[in-house]
Amino acid sequence: MVLDLGMQPWCNHFLTAEEVGREPIYPLRLFYCLDCSTSQLDHTVPKETMFGDHTYLSGTTRSLGEHFREVAESLDRDFAKNKSPKCVLDIGSNDGTQLRHFQNLGYEVLGVESSKTTAAIANRSGIPTLNAFFNLDLAGSLGREFDIINASGVFFHLEELHSVTEGIRHLLKKDGIFVVQFLYMKRIMENGAFDQIYHEHLLYYNMATLSRLLERHGLEIFDARLAPIHGGSIIAHVGFRGARPPSSRVARLLGEEKAAGSNTIGAYHAFAERTRHMRGENLAYLEKANAEGKGVMGMGAPVKGNTMLNYFGVGPGLIRCLVEKNPLRKGLFAPGSHIPVVMEEEVTTPPDIYFVLAWNFKREILQNNQDLIGRGVEFYFPVDPDRVHP
């Protein structure tokens, strides 16, 4: 074990008033594997509990939509421009935001989404979506292959890790591309972004550790790049082993990991120590603001914010409410902290301080709130991706 964040509720289950105080809690602990260097949780909340239905929507944030558009256009330009017909499968497709961009480029699209609410939203908007968990059995039932298979922010969620990876291999055309977009553990540690550790994220990948997994299934990363989305994510292009020569970017990223010691247990111990320091630093900030009579609201009610609030031990006494855009969270309460969620349009009087839990959208938030900043409202970022600490 390298980091213990305590007993915490499943952080994507925002509560009704009747559920407050009745949510189950589970250990949230990060472990390091001495064999493969992969970091992972030791306790798994069943996937049916976490992903059978939830309130996360990909389409809520403009930055993420623009990121997905750029991903679709670059893949089409580089690998499928002259193909006809061309088809794409999105695993964990959510409300269909990523697939909409492929659809606009002339692709036949199919999503697989385990959450019934979000799958229904996608289907109503014209994105064909199966409400199911993806694994090898489901892959075998589809009876087709795909030019592109995408997994955005889902490959670290997988309880059936090897079944899913084998299912991808089964459905990928021989010249096809599997695109895996994942939070980059090297950047999580550099950012001090411990809040990106929560029960839905069962594993935490670097380039070296993901490569070890893919090699076991006859696949390899042939290109990869670091994108700024979510504070630093890798977009890796994967194909059958030997189908394409690995790019220089793969070697560079692997070299940077080795030079930084990112896959060593020492790096994780340093990350844990920094996390403990951040708790003291942020609690002191919030308690000082409270003592000075300043009103504090949370900006955003992201899932990862609940890891932070619960690890810090923060409740409504320090942060009055969480201000959110996602209508599925209207009138609910954050699990564990029990801070109420209110919609952005319901805030008639701004606070003195916005404690920004959705820090990964820093630029968009600051751009959208220039008027409040001009009126003296402080936007405080407990994690700042522009201030990296190796």
C-alpha positions in Angstrom: 0.0 0.0 0.0 1.3 3.4 -0.9 -1.6 5.8 -0.2 -4.6 5.5 2.2 -7.4 8.0 1.5 -9.6 6.5 4.2 -13.1 5.0 4.2 -15.1 6.8 1.5 -18.5 6.4 -0.2 -18.7 5.5 -3.9 -18.2 9.1 -5.1 -20.5 9.1 -8.2 -23.6 8.4 -6.2 -24.9 11.8 -5.4 -27.6 11.6 -2.7 -31.2 12.5 -2.4 -32.2 14.1 0.9 -33.6 10.8 2.1 -30.2 9.0 1.4 -28.0 11.5 3.3 -26.1 9.7 6.0 -27.1 6.3 4.8 -24.5 5.7 2.0 -22.2 2.7 2.4 -18.4 3.4 2.7 -15.5 1.4 1.4 -11.7 1.6 1.8 -10.0 3.8 -0.8 -6.4 2.7 -0.9 -3.8 2.8 -3.6 -1.4 -0.2 -4.0 1.7 -0.7 -6.1 2.5 -4.0 -7.8 6.1 -5.1 -7.3 5.8 -7.3 -10.4 4.4 -5.0 -13.1 4.7 -1.6 -11.4 1.0 -0.8 -12.0 -0.8 1.1 -9.3 -4.3 -0.1 -8.5 -7.0 -0.2 -5.8 -7.3 -3.1 -3.5 -11.1 -2.9 -3.0 -13.5 -3.1 -5.9 -17.0 -1.8 -5.6 -19.1 -4.0 -8.0 -19.3 -2.6 -11.5 -23.1 -3.0 -11.5 -23.2 -0.5 -8.5 -20.8 2.0 -10.0 -21.7 1.9 -13.7 -25.3 0.5 -13.9 -26.6 4.1 -13.7 -24.9 7.4 -12.9 -25.1 11.1 -13.4 -21.9 11.9 -15.4 -22.5 13.5 -18.8 -19.6 14.0 -21.3 -21.4 16.7 -23.1 -21.7 19.2 -20.2 -18.3 20.8 -20.7 -17.3 22.6 -23.8 -13.6 21.8 -23.4 -14.3 18.1 -23.4 -16.5 18.3 -26.5 -13.8 20.2 -28.3 -11.2 17.6 -27.3 -13.4 14.8 -28.6 -13.9 16.7 -31.9 -10.1 17.1 -32.4 -9.6 13.4 -31.6 -12.2 12.3 -34.2 -10.8 14.6 -36.9 -7.2 13.7 -36.4 -7.9 9.9 -36.4 -10.0 10.3 -39.6 -7.3 12.4 -41.3 -4.4 10.1 -40.4 -6.0 6.6 -40.7 -9.4 6.5 -42.4 -9.8 9.5 -44.7 -10.2 7.4 -47.9 -12.1 4.5 -46.4 -15.7 3.8 -47.3 -17.6 2.6 -45.5 -15.8 3.2 -42.2 -17.0 2.3 -38.7 -16.2 3.1 -35.1 -17.0 1.5 -31.8 -16.9 3.5 -28.6 -16.6 1.6 -25.3 -18.1 3.5 -22.4 -19.6 5.9 -24.9 -21.7 7.9 -22.3 -24.1 10.3 -23.9 -22.5 9.9 -27.4 -20.5 13.1 -27.4 -17.4 11.4 -28.9 -19.4 9.4 -31.4 -21.3 12.4 -32.6 -18.1 13.8 -34.0 -17.3 10.6 -35.8 -20.9 10.5 -37.1 -20.4 14.0 -38.6 -17.4 12.6 -40.5 -19.4 9.9 -42.2 -18.8 6.9 -39.9 -21.1 4.2 -39.0 -21.1 4.4 -35.2 -21.9 2.1 -32.3 -21.6 2.9 -28.6 -21.5 0.5 -25.6 -22.6 2.2 -22.4 -23.4 0.5 -19.1 -25.4 3.4 -17.6 -29.0 3.1 -18.6 -29.7 6.8 -18.2 -26.9 8.0 -20.4 -27.4 5.2 -22.9 -31.0 6.3 -23.3 -29.9 10.0 -23.8 -27.5 8.8 -26.6 -30.1 6.8 -28.3 -32.6 9.6 -28.2 -30.1 11.9 -29.8 -29.5 9.5 -32.7 -26.4 7.7 -31.5 -26.9 3.9 -31.7 -25.9 2.7 -28.2 -26.1 -0.7 -26.5 -26.8 -0.6 -22.8 -24.4 -3.2 -21.6 -21.0 -3.9 -20.1 -18.4 -4.5 -22.7 -16.4 -7.8 -22.5 -15.3 -10.7 -24.7 -18.7 -12.3 -24.6 -20.4 -9.1 -25.9 -17.7 -8.6 -28.5 -18.4 -12.1 -29.8 -22.1 -11.3 -30.1 -21.6 -8.3 -32.4 -20.5 -10.3 -35.4 -18.5 -7.5 -37.0 -15.1 -5.7 -37.0 -14.3 -2.0 -36.6 -11.8 0.4 -38.2 -11.5 2.3 -35.0 -12.3 1.3 -31.4 -12.2 4.1 -28.9 -12.1 3.9 -25.1 -12.0 7.4 -23.6 -11.6 7.6 -19.8 -12.8 4.1 -19.3 -9.8 1.7 -19.6 -8.9 2.2 -16.0 -12.5 1.4 -14.9 -12.3 -2.3 -15.9 -13.2 -5.0 -13.5 -13.0 -7.5 -16.3 -9.7 -6.1 -17.6 -8.4 -9.0 -19.6 -11.8 -10.0 -21.0 -12.3 -6.4 -22.3 -8.8 -6.3 -23.8 -9.3 -9.6 -25.6 -12.7 -8.4 -26.8 -11.0 -5.4 -28.4 -8.5 -7.6 -30.1 -11.4 -9.7 -31.4 -13.2 -6.8 -32.9 -10.3 -4.8 -34.4 -9.7 -5.0 -38.1 -6.1 -6.1 -39.0 -5.3 -2.6 -40.0 -7.5 -1.0 -37.3 -6.7 1.4 -34.6 -7.6 1.1 -30.9 -7.5 4.5 -29.3 -7.2 4.4 -25.5 -7.4 7.8 -23.7 -6.4 7.6 -20.1 -5.4 9.7 -17.1 -1.6 9.7 -17.1 -0.3 8.6 -13.7 2.9 10.4 -14.2 1.0 13.7 -14.5 -1.3 12.8 -11.6 1.7 12.6 -9.4 3.3 15.7 -10.9 0.1 17.7 -10.4 -0.6 16.3 -6.9 -4.0 15.3 -8.3 -4.8 12.6 -5.7 -8.5 13.4 -6.2 -8.3 11.5 -9.5 -8.1 8.4 -7.3 -11.5 7.0 -6.6 -13.4 3.7 -6.7 -14.3 3.9 -10.4 -10.6 4.1 -11.3 -9.4 0.6 -10.5 -6.0 1.0 -12.2 -3.6 3.9 -12.9 -1.5 3.7 -16.1 1.8 5.0 -17.3 3.0 4.2 -20.8 5.2 1.4 -19.5 2.5 -0.3 -17.5 -0.2 -0.1 -20.2 2.3 -1.5 -22.7 2.8 -4.6 -20.5 -0.9 -5.2 -20.4 -1.4 -4.9 -24.2 1.6 -7.1 -25.0 -0.2 -10.0 -23.2 -3.0 -9.7 -25.8 -0.9 -9.3 -28.9 -1.3 -5.6 -29.1 1.2 -2.7 -28.9 1.2 1.1 -28.7 2.6 2.5 -32.0 2.0 6.2 -31.2 1.0 8.3 -28.2 0.8 11.9 -27.2 0.1 13.8 -24.0 -3.0 16.0 -24.2 -3.9 18.7 -21.6 -7.4 17.4 -21.0 -8.2 16.4 -17.3 -4.8 17.8 -16.2 -2.8 15.5 -18.5 -4.1 12.5 -20.4 -2.3 10.1 -22.8 -4.0 9.4 -26.2 -2.4 6.2 -27.3 -2.8 4.6 -30.7 -2.7 0.8 -30.5 -2.6 -1.9 -33.2 -1.7 -5.5 -33.6 1.9 -6.2 -32.6 4.3 -5.5 -35.5 1.6 -4.0 -37.7 3.1 -0.5 -37.6 6.5 0.7 -36.4 6.4 2.6 -33.1 6.9 6.3 -33.4 9.6 8.3 -31.8 7.0 9.8 -29.4 6.5 6.4 -27.8 10.2 6.1 -27.1 10.4 9.7 -25.8 7.5 9.2 -23.4 8.9 5.9 -22.1 12.3 7.6 -21.7 10.8 10.4 -19.7 9.1 8.0 -17.4 12.3 6.1 -16.8 14.3 9.3 -16.2 11.7 10.6 -13.7 11.4 7.2 -11.9 7.6 7.4 -12.5 7.2 3.6 -12.2 9.1 3.2 -9.0 7.7 2.8 -5.5 9.7 5.7 -4.4 7.7 8.1 -6.7 4.5 6.8 -5.1 5.8 7.3 -1.5 6.7 10.9 -2.5 3.2 11.4 -4.0 1.6 10.1 -0.8 3.6 12.5 1.3 2.6 15.5 -0.9 -1.0 14.4 -0.6 -0.9 14.5 3.2 0.7 18.0 3.0 -2.0 19.2 0.6 -4.7 18.2 3.1 -3.2 20.4 5.8 -2.6 23.3 3.4 -6.1 23.3 2.1 -7.8 22.8 5.4 -5.9 25.8 6.8 -7.0 27.9 3.8 -10.7 27.0 4.2 -10.6 27.5 8.0 -8.9 30.9 7.7 -11.6 32.0 5.1 -14.3 30.8 7.5 -12.8 32.6 10.4 -12.6 35.8 8.4 -16.4 35.5 7.6 -15.8 34.8 3.9 -18.4 32.8 2.0 -17.1 29.8 0.1 -18.8 27.7 -2.6 -17.4 24.8 -4.6 -17.1 25.3 -8.3 -18.3 22.1 -10.0 -19.5 18.9 -8.4 -17.1 16.5 -10.2 -16.8 12.9 -9.0 -13.1 13.4 -8.2 -14.1 16.4 -6.0 -15.7 14.0 -3.6 -12.4 12.2 -3.0 -10.9 15.5 -2.1 -13.7 16.7 0.1 -13.9 13.4 2.0 -10.2 13.1 2.5 -10.0 16.7 3.7 -13.0 16.1 6.0 -14.8 19.1 4.6 -18.6 19.6 4.9 -21.2 22.4 4.6 -19.6 24.2 7.5 -16.7 25.2 5.3 -18.1 25.0 1.8 -21.7 26.2 1.6 -22.7 24.4 -1.7 -21.3 23.0 -4.9 -22.3 25.0 -8.1 -22.9 22.7 -11.0 -24.1 22.7 -14.7 -25.1 19.1 -15.0 -28.9 19.0 -14.6 -28.8 15.3 -13.4 -27.3 16.5 -10.1 -29.8 19.2 -9.4 -31.1 19.1 -5.8 -28.7 16.3 -4.7 -26.0 16.1 -2.1 -22.4 15.2 -2.4 -21.7 11.7 -1.0 -19.8 11.7 2.3 -19.6 15.5 2.7 -23.3 16.0 2.3 -22.7 19.4 0.7 -25.8 20.4 -1.4 -25.5 20.8 -5.2 -27.1 23.8 -6.8 -27.4 24.8 -10.4 -25.3 27.7 -11.7 -28.4 29.7 -12.6 -29.7 29.4 -9.0 -26.7 31.4 -7.6 -28.0 34.9 -7.3 -25.3 36.2 -5.0 -21.7 35.0 -5.7 -19.5 33.9 -2.8 -16.3 35.6 -1.8 -14.4 32.4 -2.9 -15.0 29.7 -5.4 -13.1 26.6 -4.3 -12.6 25.0 -7.7 -13.2 21.2 -7.6 -13.4 21.1 -11.4 -9.8 22.3 -11.6 -9.1 20.3 -14.8 -11.2 22.9 -16.7 -9.3 25.8 -15.3 -9.0 27.8 -18.5 -12.7 27.5 -19.4 -13.8 28.4 -15.9 -11.6 31.5 -15.7 -12.7 32.6 -19.2 -16.4 32.1 -18.4 -16.1 34.1 -15.1 -14.2 37.2 -16.0 -17.1 39.4 -14.7 -17.0 37.7 -11.3 -13.2 38.0 -11.1 -13.5 41.7 -12.0 -15.9 42.0 -9.0 -13.4 40.5 -6.7 -14.5 36.9 -6.4 -11.5 34.7 -5.8 -11.2 31.4 -7.8 -9.0 29.1 -5.7 -7.5 26.0 -7.3 -6.6 23.2 -4.8 -4.9 21.4 -7.7 -3.3 23.5 -10.4 -2.2 21.8 -13.6 -0.3 24.9 -14.6 1.9 24.5 -11.6 3.6 21.1 -12.0 5.8 19.8 -9.2 8.0 16.9 -10.5 
